[in-house]
Amino acid sequence: MRGMAGAALLLGLVSLAACDGREESAIDNLANGANASQVENNVRAEAQALMEPLAPPAPGTPGGLPVEPAPAEEGAIDPDSAQGAAQVVQGYYGLLEEKRFSDAQDLWNDKSAIGAQDDAHFAARFRGFSEIHANIGSPAEIEGAAGSSFVTVPVQVYGRLKANGKPWYRLRQVVLRRVDAVPGASEADRRWHIESIGAYVAPPADEADNATQTAQLISVTDGMARKH
């Protein structure tokens, strides 16, 4: 079954290259005993090279991240700091880019709706994409409430839709939470975990633009369902 699916996928990719004769080269390579997976990878790479390039909007432009207020400080980053939270977000999207969905889900609060999903259900959220990438913005100031700390990190998510190869862009915000050093808090509790991901909400000074942005920036992966 898997071999048939691979052959069907290869034929689909070959059809993308049919306009300039490259399908003949792929078929010749297969006929001469070349590894089917390698041929498939080569054809896929050539087909993607013909697609519209991924070009996320620049910071400060519509759909782009907020302009950085100041360069991030160099040196070691305190994992409990806002920059430490931003590193968790960077790691999360890096894992999604590598399609390591189970590892990515581990960075969520496991008591949240998404963190509690089974592995297959979580991975299915991203099945519509052939590529996933992200640019991480500067985190907001840490806020505290009821023995926990929260921080919001803006993210520009971009990728390619599997169905048609079209680029896809969204501006998001990730809210992370960590439990403060209170009695009964475990080491794991005191690490930053993702609490929620939603449409980017601009600071109050930019409220005039926010309503328009929010209406346009709802992700196709926003639907959530609890673990069955």
Backbone hydrogen bonds, N-H to C=O, Kabsch-Sander energy under -0.5 kcal/mol:
donor,donor_aa,acceptor,acceptor_aa,energy
5,A,1,M,-2.3
6,G,2,R,-2.5
7,A,3,G,-2.3
8,A,4,M,-2.3
9,L,5,A,-2.3
10,L,6,G,-2.5
11,L,7,A,-2.5
12,G,8,A,-2.0
13,L,9,L,-2.4
14,V,10,L,-2.8
15,S,11,L,-1.9
16,L,12,G,-0.9
16,L,13,L,-0.6
17,A,13,L,-1.0
17,A,14,V,-0.8
18,A,15,S,-0.8
20,D,17,A,-1.4
21,G,18,A,-0.8
22,R,17,A,-1.0
23,E,17,A,-0.5
24,E,21,G,-1.2
25,S,21,G,-0.8
26,A,22,R,-1.9
27,I,23,E,-2.5
28,D,24,E,-2.5
29,N,25,S,-2.4
30,L,26,A,-2.0
31,A,27,I,-2.6
32,N,28,D,-1.8
33,G,30,L,-1.7
34,A,29,N,-2.7
39,V,35,N,-2.4
40,E,36,A,-2.7
41,N,37,S,-2.5
42,N,38,Q,-2.4
43,V,39,V,-2.7
44,R,40,E,-2.7
45,A,41,N,-2.4
46,E,42,N,-2.1
47,A,43,V,-2.6
48,Q,44,R,-2.7
49,A,45,A,-1.5
50,L,46,E,-0.7
50,L,47,A,-1.0
51,M,48,Q,-1.0
55,A,53,P,-0.5
60,G,65,L,-2.6
61,T,58,A,-1.9
64,G,61,T,-3.0
81,S,78,D,-2.1
84,G,78,D,-0.6
85,A,81,S,-1.6
86,A,82,A,-2.1
87,Q,83,Q,-1.8
88,V,84,G,-1.3
89,V,85,A,-1.8
90,Q,86,A,-2.4
91,G,87,Q,-2.5
92,Y,88,V,-2.3
93,Y,89,V,-2.2
94,G,90,Q,-1.8
95,L,91,G,-2.1
96,L,92,Y,-2.0
97,E,93,Y,-2.3
98,E,94,G,-1.5
99,K,96,L,-1.4
100,R,95,L,-2.9
101,F,99,K,-1.2
104,A,100,R,-2.1
105,Q,101,F,-2.4
106,D,102,S,-1.2
107,L,104,A,-1.7
108,W,105,Q,-1.9
109,N,194,I,-2.8
110,D,108,W,-0.5
112,S,109,N,-2.2
116,A,112,S,-1.8
117,Q,114,I,-1.4
122,F,118,D,-2.4
123,A,119,D,-2.6
124,A,120,A,-1.8
125,R,121,H,-0.6
125,R,122,F,-1.3
126,F,123,A,-1.7
127,R,124,A,-1.2
129,F,126,F,-1.7
130,S,160,R,-2.6
131,E,160,R,-1.2
133,H,158,Y,-3.0
135,N,156,Q,-2.4
137,G,154,P,-3.0
140,A,152,T,-2.7
143,E,150,F,-3.0
145,A,148,S,-2.6
148,S,145,A,-1.5
149,S,178,R,-3.1
150,F,143,E,-3.5
151,V,176,L,-1.8
153,V,174,V,-2.7
155,V,172,R,-2.5
156,Q,135,N,-3.0
157,V,155,V,-0.8
157,V,170,R,-2.4
158,Y,133,H,-2.2
159,G,168,W,-2.3
160,R,131,E,-1.7
161,L,166,K,-2.8
162,K,128,G,-2.8
163,A,128,G,-0.5
165,G,161,L,-2.4
168,W,159,G,-2.2
170,R,157,V,-2.7
172,R,155,V,-3.5
172,R,170,R,-0.6
173,Q,198,G,-2.3
174,V,153,V,-2.9
175,V,173,Q,-0.5
175,V,196,S,-2.7
176,L,151,V,-2.8
176,L,174,V,-0.5
177,R,193,H,-2.6
178,R,149,S,-2.1
179,V,189,D,-2.8
180,D,147,G,-2.7
182,V,180,D,-2.4
185,A,182,V,-2.2
190,R,186,S,-1.4
191,R,188,A,-1.5
193,H,177,R,-2.0
194,I,107,L,-3.0
195,E,175,V,-3.3
196,S,175,V,-1.6
198,G,173,Q,-2.1
200,Y,171,L,-1.7
202,A,200,Y,-0.5
206,D,203,P,-2.4
207,E,204,P,-1.7
209,D,206,D,-1.3
210,N,206,D,-1.2
211,A,207,E,-1.0
213,Q,209,D,-2.0
214,T,210,N,-3.0
215,A,211,A,-1.5
216,Q,212,T,-1.0
216,Q,213,Q,-0.8
217,L,213,Q,-1.2
219,S,217,L,-0.5
222,D,219,S,-1.4
